[in-house]
Structure formats: C-alpha cells, structure tokens
Amino acid sequence: MKRSALLSLLLALVLAFGVFGLAGCAAEEPAEEPATEEPAGEEPAAELPAGVQEIADSGKLRVGVKADVPNFGLQDAATGEFEGMEIDLAYALAERMGLSRDDVVFEAVTAKTRGPLLDNGQLDVVIATFTIKPERLEQWNFTDPYYQDEVGLLVKKSAGIESLADLDGKVIGVAQGATSRDAVQVEADKLGIKVEFLEFATYPEINAALESGRVDAFSVDKSILSGYLTDDSVILPDGFSPQDYGVASKLGTDELRDFINEMLAEMQENGDMDELLAKWNLG
C-alpha cells in the first residue's frame, strides 16, 4: 500500500474513534433534573408547639365530652358513637394537629367528673358545655368562649308554673357539680322565695325525675334544656347568669390553649363556626 493511502486510512480511523468517544461521553453525562417549584398557594406545614406536638406524637387526642346533651354531645346507646357540635369541634382540633377522626378517643364525662379526669392526666381536653368561671380559671386552663348560653328552667305544662316566682317552696333538679344551682339560688334570693334542690349525676336522670314528679323543675343551660323539651313541657322565659363555654385543659398547658384559641378565631372569621352551630340547631 502506498504511504499516502496508509496515512489517509489511519487519519480516518482516528477521526472515527474520536467521534464515537465524544458520543459515549455525552451519553454518560446525566441529564439535568428539571427545576421543581412548590405548588402555588401551598406552604410547608407549620411546626406545632411543643405541648401540642406531644399529643400529636402520641397518635391520640383524648377528649372528654357529654354523652347526654342533644346537639352538643350525645352517645348512641346502640353503636356507642358520639355526635354533636362539640364532637365536631374535637374532630376539627385533631385535624389541625395532623391527626384523623379515628385518632380521637372520646370519654363521656359529667359536670362532676370532667375536672378530675383532666387533673389526673386521663384527658387532654374537655369540650363538654364547660362554663368558664373565675374560680374555675384557678383550677384549669380555658380557651376563649365558643358558645354563650344562660341558665333556664324546664317545667311540665300541666303544673301551671310560669316563672321562677311560682317555684316558691318547690324542688328543682340540677346536675352534680354544675353552676346552675348557684345561679338559681341567687335569683330566688332576689325574689325572696325559698326553693329546694335535688342533685343528679346525669341530665336524663333529672328529666326522668321531672316526668315522675320527684322535682318540679329541671334547671341547666337553656340550650341543653332544649334537647329535653317535649309537647308536655316548656322552658320558662326566665334566664339567669350568662354561661360562656370554653375548651378546658390542665393548668400549665398554655401552648395547647393558645393553639385551640387560634383555631376558634379562624373558625369565627371564616364562617365555619356559624355553619357548625347551624348544623346542630344552635345558631
């Protein structure tokens, strides 16, 4: 082979290997990842306060609720399920903590048991028509009010009772540990009448006592009385001592209280609270 032809062949081989080498290098280089952006309008989840994070980490939100108050907290005797405005508030709180509805553990409480169950650590919060009172603020943390009511009286229509004054010398049924007794007593003293009280553990027991004639009136907040109203009974127009309901927690749980206050404020502002009250005929 002539020298010039040999040189041409070698040059062609060198060029060919160079092209393949460059192609191989190009193939080995990783493709650049497309730039990713956060979806518009979404922000990373806010970090929970330490006192709230502790509950979230436990995987359970333990809530004391009423089991015998229609529209607020009522337990189905057959299924054991709870329903009511305060039940829905508990679900909203759980969701805000990053928990699900199934993570909420309900405990039926009464006016007498709800405080001690908070004190001994069996409950994280109580949402159970718990009235905010100065003396109670010394025992437990309370949020801002989420509902306001007043103490009233439920009587049988057949009794002919039209006001508190007509209960002079009569017996009034109240719940153990409730503030209703004090509120009625103050008004009775103003009127110069004497009334007696019988205390019961639950509202159905008081209502049963009214039906049987053991008491002449059933006294508690009017919104609660409305759940026991029948065609044979009436709620008197008298109303005493405005009652503000708040979510209660153990003293020292300030972060939890503030966290719930933020939720309640948002619900008031965006209309969720109005919808919730309307849903349970409390608006």
C-alpha positions as a LaTeX table, in Angstrom:
\begin{tabular}{lrrr}
\hline
Residue & $x$ (\AA) & $y$ (\AA) & $z$ (\AA) \\
\hline
Met1 & 0.00 & 0.00 & 0.00 \\
Lys2 & 1.29 & 3.40 & $-0.81$ \\
Arg3 & 2.45 & 5.59 & 2.01 \\
Ser4 & $-0.18$ & 8.33 & 1.26 \\
Ala5 & $-3.04$ & 5.82 & 1.26 \\
Leu6 & $-1.91$ & 4.37 & 4.58 \\
Leu7 & $-1.81$ & 7.80 & 6.16 \\
Ser8 & $-5.31$ & 8.56 & 4.91 \\
Leu9 & $-6.63$ & 5.30 & 6.40 \\
Leu10 & $-5.02$ & 5.99 & 9.80 \\
Leu11 & $-6.42$ & 9.53 & 9.82 \\
Ala12 & $-9.93$ & 8.23 & 9.08 \\
Leu13 & $-9.69$ & 5.71 & 11.93 \\
Val14 & $-8.55$ & 8.38 & 14.39 \\
Leu15 & $-11.41$ & 10.66 & 13.42 \\
Ala16 & $-13.95$ & 7.82 & 13.72 \\
Phe17 & $-12.79$ & 6.82 & 17.20 \\
Gly18 & $-12.88$ & 10.46 & 18.27 \\
Val19 & $-16.49$ & 10.87 & 17.21 \\
Phe20 & $-17.58$ & 7.67 & 18.97 \\
Gly21 & $-15.68$ & 8.68 & 22.12 \\
Leu22 & $-17.35$ & 12.03 & 22.24 \\
Ala23 & $-20.75$ & 10.43 & 21.73 \\
Gly24 & $-20.06$ & 7.97 & 24.55 \\
Cys25 & $-19.03$ & 10.69 & 26.93 \\
Ala26 & $-22.12$ & 12.66 & 26.07 \\
Ala27 & $-24.30$ & 9.62 & 26.74 \\
Glu28 & $-22.70$ & 9.03 & 30.12 \\
Glu29 & $-23.37$ & 12.53 & 31.41 \\
Pro30 & $-26.60$ & 12.59 & 33.46 \\
Ala31 & $-29.40$ & 14.68 & 32.14 \\
Glu32 & $-30.16$ & 17.77 & 34.16 \\
Glu33 & $-33.16$ & 17.43 & 36.50 \\
Pro34 & $-35.95$ & 19.81 & 35.60 \\
Ala35 & $-36.35$ & 22.57 & 38.15 \\
Thr36 & $-39.16$ & 21.87 & 40.60 \\
Glu37 & $-41.31$ & 24.54 & 42.18 \\
Glu38 & $-43.65$ & 24.44 & 45.15 \\
Pro39 & $-47.30$ & 24.34 & 44.03 \\
Ala40 & $-48.77$ & 27.82 & 44.06 \\
Gly41 & $-50.64$ & 28.68 & 47.22 \\
Glu42 & $-49.21$ & 25.80 & 49.30 \\
Glu43 & $-46.89$ & 26.36 & 52.22 \\
Pro44 & $-44.99$ & 23.82 & 54.31 \\
Ala45 & $-46.98$ & 22.66 & 57.33 \\
Ala46 & $-46.38$ & 24.89 & 60.33 \\
Glu47 & $-44.43$ & 23.39 & 63.17 \\
Leu48 & $-46.63$ & 22.52 & 66.13 \\
Pro49 & $-45.90$ & 23.99 & 69.58 \\
Ala50 & $-44.10$ & 21.50 & 71.82 \\
Gly51 & $-47.11$ & 20.97 & 74.06 \\
Val52 & $-49.29$ & 20.19 & 71.05 \\
Gln53 & $-46.64$ & 18.11 & 69.27 \\
Glu54 & $-46.52$ & 15.81 & 72.29 \\
Ile55 & $-50.19$ & 14.95 & 71.80 \\
Ala56 & $-49.75$ & 14.55 & 68.05 \\
Asp57 & $-46.77$ & 12.22 & 68.61 \\
Ser58 & $-48.88$ & 10.03 & 70.89 \\
Gly59 & $-51.22$ & 9.39 & 67.95 \\
Lys60 & $-54.31$ & 10.02 & 70.07 \\
Leu61 & $-56.33$ & 13.04 & 71.14 \\
Arg62 & $-58.24$ & 12.18 & 74.33 \\
Val63 & $-61.35$ & 14.32 & 74.70 \\
Gly64 & $-63.93$ & 14.48 & 77.48 \\
Val65 & $-67.41$ & 15.12 & 76.08 \\
Lys66 & $-71.01$ & 14.92 & 77.19 \\
Ala67 & $-72.94$ & 11.78 & 76.32 \\
Asp68 & $-76.40$ & 13.02 & 77.28 \\
Val69 & $-76.71$ & 16.52 & 75.81 \\
Pro70 & $-78.52$ & 16.60 & 72.44 \\
Asn71 & $-76.86$ & 18.88 & 69.86 \\
Phe72 & $-73.65$ & 19.21 & 71.93 \\
Gly73 & $-72.56$ & 15.70 & 72.84 \\
Leu74 & $-74.81$ & 12.66 & 72.61 \\
Gln75 & $-73.80$ & 9.00 & 72.57 \\
Asp76 & $-75.83$ & 6.47 & 70.61 \\
Ala77 & $-76.74$ & 3.70 & 73.03 \\
Ala78 & $-76.71$ & 1.07 & 70.28 \\
Thr79 & $-73.50$ & 1.96 & 68.44 \\
Gly80 & $-71.56$ & 3.84 & 71.11 \\
Glu81 & $-70.86$ & 6.62 & 68.57 \\
Phe82 & $-70.85$ & 10.26 & 69.66 \\
Glu83 & $-72.34$ & 13.18 & 67.75 \\
Gly84 & $-72.89$ & 16.88 & 68.31 \\
Met85 & $-71.36$ & 20.29 & 67.91 \\
Glu86 & $-68.65$ & 19.66 & 70.50 \\
Ile87 & $-67.83$ & 16.32 & 68.89 \\
Asp88 & $-67.23$ & 18.13 & 65.59 \\
Leu89 & $-65.02$ & 20.65 & 67.39 \\
Ala90 & $-62.89$ & 17.77 & 68.66 \\
Tyr91 & $-62.55$ & 16.41 & 65.12 \\
Ala92 & $-61.51$ & 19.87 & 63.87 \\
Leu93 & $-58.86$ & 20.09 & 66.59 \\
Ala94 & $-57.49$ & 16.65 & 65.74 \\
Glu95 & $-57.22$ & 17.59 & 62.06 \\
Arg96 & $-55.34$ & 20.76 & 62.96 \\
Met97 & $-52.86$ & 18.59 & 64.89 \\
Gly98 & $-52.34$ & 16.34 & 61.88 \\
Leu99 & $-54.45$ & 13.52 & 63.34 \\
Ser100 & $-57.51$ & 11.82 & 61.85 \\
Arg101 & $-61.03$ & 11.38 & 63.17 \\
Asp102 & $-60.15$ & 7.81 & 64.08 \\
Asp103 & $-57.39$ & 9.13 & 66.34 \\
Val104 & $-59.89$ & 10.92 & 68.61 \\
Val105 & $-60.71$ & 8.98 & 71.77 \\
Phe106 & $-63.91$ & 10.19 & 73.43 \\
Glu107 & $-64.60$ & 9.80 & 77.14 \\
Ala108 & $-68.09$ & 10.50 & 78.46 \\
Val109 & $-67.91$ & 12.99 & 81.34 \\
Thr110 & $-70.32$ & 14.70 & 83.70 \\
Ala111 & $-70.11$ & 18.04 & 85.47 \\
Lys112 & $-68.66$ & 16.17 & 88.45 \\
Thr113 & $-66.07$ & 14.00 & 86.66 \\
Arg114 & $-64.66$ & 16.23 & 83.90 \\
Gly115 & $-62.31$ & 18.25 & 86.14 \\
Pro116 & $-60.73$ & 15.29 & 87.96 \\
Leu117 & $-60.17$ & 13.46 & 84.66 \\
Leu118 & $-58.17$ & 16.44 & 83.43 \\
Asp119 & $-56.24$ & 16.69 & 86.68 \\
Asn120 & $-55.11$ & 13.07 & 86.67 \\
Gly121 & $-53.99$ & 13.18 & 83.05 \\
Gln122 & $-56.60$ & 10.84 & 81.58 \\
Leu123 & $-57.81$ & 13.53 & 79.19 \\
Asp124 & $-56.01$ & 16.08 & 77.01 \\
Val125 & $-59.00$ & 18.43 & 76.75 \\
Val126 & $-62.62$ & 18.67 & 77.84 \\
Ile127 & $-65.20$ & 20.01 & 75.38 \\
Ala128 & $-68.35$ & 19.41 & 77.38 \\
Thr129 & $-70.53$ & 22.51 & 77.90 \\
Phe130 & $-67.89$ & 23.53 & 80.44 \\
Thr131 & $-68.75$ & 27.03 & 81.70 \\
Ile132 & $-65.90$ & 29.50 & 82.18 \\
Lys133 & $-65.99$ & 30.85 & 85.73 \\
Pro134 & $-63.39$ & 32.89 & 87.69 \\
Glu135 & $-62.97$ & 30.13 & 90.27 \\
Arg136 & $-62.54$ & 27.53 & 87.56 \\
Leu137 & $-59.80$ & 29.57 & 85.88 \\
Glu138 & $-57.75$ & 28.95 & 89.01 \\
Gln139 & $-58.10$ & 25.18 & 88.51 \\
Trp140 & $-57.89$ & 24.66 & 84.75 \\
Asn141 & $-56.90$ & 26.41 & 81.54 \\
Phe142 & $-59.81$ & 27.64 & 79.44 \\
Thr143 & $-59.91$ & 28.88 & 75.87 \\
Asp144 & $-61.91$ & 31.85 & 74.68 \\
Pro145 & $-65.67$ & 31.11 & 74.56 \\
Tyr146 & $-67.07$ & 29.18 & 71.61 \\
Tyr147 & $-70.72$ & 29.41 & 72.74 \\
Gln148 & $-72.80$ & 31.54 & 75.13 \\
Asp149 & $-75.97$ & 30.49 & 76.89 \\
Glu150 & $-77.91$ & 31.17 & 80.10 \\
Val151 & $-79.37$ & 29.05 & 82.87 \\
Gly152 & $-83.06$ & 28.26 & 82.48 \\
Leu153 & $-85.88$ & 26.15 & 83.86 \\
Leu154 & $-87.85$ & 23.35 & 82.23 \\
Val155 & $-91.26$ & 22.53 & 83.77 \\
Lys156 & $-94.34$ & 20.47 & 82.93 \\
Lys157 & $-97.07$ & 22.46 & 81.21 \\
Ser158 & $-99.67$ & 20.85 & 83.45 \\
Ala159 & $-98.01$ & 22.33 & 86.56 \\
Gly160 & $-99.12$ & 25.84 & 85.65 \\
Ile161 & $-95.69$ & 27.28 & 86.50 \\
Glu162 & $-94.95$ & 30.45 & 84.53 \\
Ser163 & $-91.84$ & 31.87 & 86.20 \\
Leu164 & $-89.26$ & 31.23 & 88.90 \\
Ala165 & $-91.51$ & 33.05 & 91.40 \\
Asp166 & $-94.06$ & 30.22 & 91.01 \\
Leu167 & $-91.46$ & 27.73 & 92.25 \\
Asp168 & $-91.61$ & 29.08 & 95.82 \\
Gly169 & $-91.46$ & 26.04 & 98.10 \\
Lys170 & $-90.81$ & 23.71 & 95.13 \\
Val171 & $-87.97$ & 21.32 & 94.28 \\
Ile172 & $-85.57$ & 21.94 & 91.41 \\
Gly173 & $-83.41$ & 19.22 & 89.88 \\
Val174 & $-79.80$ & 20.11 & 88.99 \\
Ala175 & $-76.64$ & 18.28 & 87.95 \\
Gln176 & $-73.93$ & 17.45 & 90.45 \\
Gly177 & $-71.05$ & 19.89 & 90.26 \\
Ala178 & $-72.88$ & 22.29 & 87.93 \\
Thr179 & $-73.19$ & 26.04 & 88.48 \\
Ser180 & $-76.94$ & 26.02 & 87.79 \\
Arg181 & $-77.81$ & 25.63 & 91.46 \\
Asp182 & $-75.89$ & 28.76 & 92.48 \\
Ala183 & $-77.38$ & 30.80 & 89.63 \\
Val184 & $-80.95$ & 29.85 & 90.52 \\
Gln185 & $-80.34$ & 30.39 & 94.24 \\
Val186 & $-79.12$ & 33.94 & 93.62 \\
Glu187 & $-82.28$ & 34.76 & 91.66 \\
Ala188 & $-84.51$ & 33.07 & 94.25 \\
Asp189 & $-82.93$ & 35.18 & 96.99 \\
Lys190 & $-83.63$ & 38.33 & 94.97 \\
Leu191 & $-87.29$ & 37.31 & 94.73 \\
Gly192 & $-87.48$ & 36.39 & 98.40 \\
Ile193 & $-88.62$ & 32.83 & 97.69 \\
Lys194 & $-87.40$ & 29.51 & 99.03 \\
Val195 & $-86.51$ & 26.61 & 96.74 \\
Glu196 & $-85.03$ & 23.20 & 97.38 \\
Phe197 & $-82.57$ & 21.34 & 95.18 \\
Leu198 & $-82.04$ & 17.70 & 94.31 \\
Glu199 & $-78.76$ & 16.78 & 92.60 \\
Phe200 & $-78.43$ & 14.07 & 89.98 \\
Ala201 & $-75.48$ & 12.55 & 88.15 \\
Thr202 & $-76.89$ & 12.94 & 84.63 \\
Tyr203 & $-79.38$ & 15.06 & 82.73 \\
Pro204 & $-81.59$ & 12.11 & 81.75 \\
Glu205 & $-81.97$ & 11.35 & 85.46 \\
Ile206 & $-83.13$ & 14.90 & 86.14 \\
Asn207 & $-85.56$ & 14.74 & 83.25 \\
Ala208 & $-86.91$ & 11.41 & 84.50 \\
Ala209 & $-87.39$ & 12.96 & 87.95 \\
Leu210 & $-89.35$ & 15.81 & 86.33 \\
Glu211 & $-91.52$ & 13.33 & 84.44 \\
Ser212 & $-92.23$ & 11.33 & 87.60 \\
Gly213 & $-92.92$ & 14.38 & 89.76 \\
Arg214 & $-89.90$ & 14.00 & 92.05 \\
Val215 & $-88.85$ & 17.52 & 91.07 \\
Asp216 & $-90.94$ & 20.46 & 89.91 \\
Ala217 & $-88.34$ & 21.90 & 87.53 \\
Phe218 & $-85.21$ & 20.87 & 85.66 \\
Ser219 & $-82.51$ & 23.56 & 85.65 \\
Val220 & $-79.45$ & 23.81 & 83.42 \\
Asp221 & $-78.38$ & 25.91 & 80.43 \\
Lys222 & $-81.25$ & 26.62 & 78.05 \\
Ser223 & $-79.55$ & 25.09 & 75.02 \\
Ile224 & $-79.24$ & 21.84 & 76.97 \\
Leu225 & $-82.85$ & 22.02 & 78.13 \\
Ser226 & $-83.97$ & 22.37 & 74.52 \\
Gly227 & $-82.81$ & 18.81 & 73.91 \\
Tyr228 & $-85.27$ & 17.56 & 76.53 \\
Leu229 & $-88.22$ & 19.69 & 75.50 \\
Thr230 & $-91.42$ & 17.76 & 74.67 \\
Asp231 & $-95.00$ & 18.62 & 73.82 \\
Asp232 & $-95.80$ & 18.30 & 77.54 \\
Ser233 & $-93.06$ & 20.62 & 78.82 \\
Val234 & $-91.96$ & 24.22 & 78.42 \\
Ile235 & $-88.82$ & 26.28 & 79.04 \\
Leu236 & $-89.68$ & 29.29 & 81.18 \\
Pro237 & $-88.79$ & 32.76 & 79.86 \\
Asp238 & $-86.62$ & 33.38 & 82.95 \\
Gly239 & $-82.88$ & 33.31 & 82.23 \\
Phe240 & $-80.02$ & 33.70 & 84.68 \\
Ser241 & $-76.26$ & 34.01 & 84.71 \\
Pro242 & $-74.95$ & 34.04 & 81.13 \\
Gln243 & $-72.80$ & 30.98 & 80.52 \\
Asp244 & $-69.69$ & 31.03 & 78.29 \\
Tyr245 & $-68.48$ & 27.60 & 77.19 \\
Gly246 & $-64.75$ & 27.05 & 76.72 \\
Val247 & $-62.40$ & 24.18 & 75.94 \\
Ala248 & $-60.64$ & 23.17 & 79.17 \\
Ser249 & $-57.21$ & 21.64 & 79.66 \\
Lys250 & $-54.89$ & 21.06 & 82.58 \\
Leu251 & $-53.22$ & 24.06 & 84.20 \\
Gly252 & $-49.86$ & 24.75 & 82.59 \\
Thr253 & $-50.89$ & 23.67 & 79.10 \\
Asp254 & $-50.71$ & 27.22 & 77.78 \\
Glu255 & $-49.41$ & 26.20 & 74.35 \\
Leu256 & $-52.37$ & 23.89 & 73.86 \\
Arg257 & $-54.83$ & 26.57 & 74.98 \\
Asp258 & $-53.31$ & 29.15 & 72.62 \\
Phe259 & $-53.31$ & 26.63 & 69.76 \\
Ile260 & $-57.04$ & 25.98 & 70.23 \\
Asn261 & $-57.75$ & 29.71 & 70.54 \\
Glu262 & $-56.16$ & 30.23 & 67.13 \\
Met263 & $-58.43$ & 27.54 & 65.69 \\
Leu264 & $-61.56$ & 29.04 & 67.26 \\
Ala265 & $-60.64$ & 32.53 & 65.99 \\
Glu266 & $-60.17$ & 31.20 & 62.45 \\
Met267 & $-63.48$ & 29.34 & 62.60 \\
Gln268 & $-65.24$ & 32.53 & 63.69 \\
Glu269 & $-63.58$ & 34.55 & 60.93 \\
Asn270 & $-64.13$ & 32.17 & 58.02 \\
Gly271 & $-67.72$ & 31.25 & 58.93 \\
Asp272 & $-67.03$ & 27.63 & 59.93 \\
Met273 & $-68.37$ & 28.25 & 63.43 \\
Asp274 & $-71.65$ & 29.66 & 62.14 \\
Glu275 & $-72.05$ & 26.62 & 59.89 \\
Leu276 & $-71.33$ & 24.30 & 62.78 \\
Leu277 & $-73.88$ & 25.99 & 65.05 \\
Ala278 & $-76.48$ & 25.93 & 62.29 \\
Lys279 & $-75.81$ & 22.24 & 61.66 \\
Trp280 & $-76.71$ & 21.43 & 65.28 \\
Asn281 & $-79.59$ & 23.94 & 65.59 \\
Leu282 & $-77.60$ & 26.13 & 67.96 \\
Gly283 & $-77.33$ & 29.23 & 65.80 \\
\hline
\end{tabular}
